[in-house]
Amino acid sequence: MPTHLALALLLSAAATAAAAAVPSYTVTVLPDGMAPAGINNAGQIVGTRNDHAYLWSSAGGIDLGTLGGASSTGMALNRFGEVTGGALTAGGEEHAFLYSGGVMTDLGTIGGGDLTRGTAINDLGQIAGDFRAPATGWGAFVRLDGQLRDIGNLGGSAIWASGINNAGRVVGSSLGTQEFHPPQTAFIYENGVMTALNYSSSGSSTANAVNQAGQITGTDWHGPESAYLYSNGMTQVLGSMYGLSAWGTALNNRGEVVGNLGGALQVPFFGFIYANGAMSDLNTLIDPALGWTVTSAAGINDNGQIAAWGCHDSGGCGGLLLQLAPVPEPGAWAMLLAGLGLLGWRRRLSAAYRCA
């Protein structure tokens, strides 16, 4: 399909959705250069800014530094503001770290490897992450009692961990054994046992996050790429919008899911939220007059605050905090609806394509 025709079709679908919505979120622009990765219930956001792990709150931001090397990446945080990620050492290796009490601690390596990276942390300070070893390739670990432990795999060529809850349940994705485009299988690891999450023998799936109730979100390839919510042994396909693929990236303890809507090669175009049984494009829930297009969502807390990434009509892109707006007086609804027009959506869709 020609690019201009695809653009027109997406524009029409987005404009239809916008015409039926009112702004539900205010937008706070994060410090210049910050790419958010997650948010906790205190509204703290972890991410990376200027090649350093960074922790932001409404009181200000903190550069978390490195392990002696040039760069670091903040990937996850818990309710106490403790952070994990990966940081370069003075010798040039990337090591997983724990940032707590103002100090970044090197968590070392595992299996004779040269790389570790923390990807998730729970409120007990337990960390899940990835490692690379020359003999075995990519593996996944969990840090318990100060030790990194290899959690194994499902028989494939590589595995990655992406979430851990307070019960110690780890989720992630295990790669298959085919040489090209191997399928991925979402997994749950708990009590020393790894279980595949796929509900379709021919499907491929990823698990990207887990909440304290054990609910999981990610992407399933049982047909078109769709976000899903796994709960109590059942998988609910959340679907998509505008004919795009959907990837669930994070969820809160209420089972609300955020993620990305996009195209081939997982290029994000729009961020979404799934709540109250329906999926919504986040761009239909913010004021178009602000000039922002939310292209992806990285995290959501129990207060409904969302850490996101977006691009502005002026051409710049950056991190955003979306917060639920006060409910307007009944007489103001008509005015708000009138403010959501096609012109704003043309600007936003164009911005999404520029940033993709």
VENVENCOR-V11209 format. One record per helix or strand of 3 or more residues. SS is the DSSP state (A for helix, B for strand). FROM is the first residue (numbers start at 1). TO is the last residue. If there is no record, write none. Layout:
BEGIN
[[SS/FROM/TO] [SS/FROM/TO]]
END
This chain:
BEGIN
[[A/3/19] [B/25/29] [B/34/39] [B/45/49] [B/52/57] [B/60/65] [B/67/77] [B/83/89] [B/94/100] [B/103/106] [B/115/121] [B/127/133] [B/137/144] [B/147/150] [B/158/164] [B/170/175] [B/184/190] [B/193/196] [B/205/210] [B/216/220] [B/226/231] [B/234/239] [B/245/251] [B/257/262] [A/264/266] [B/268/275] [B/278/281] [A/282/284] [A/288/290] [B/292/300] [B/306/312] [B/317/324] [A/330/338] [A/342/355]]
END
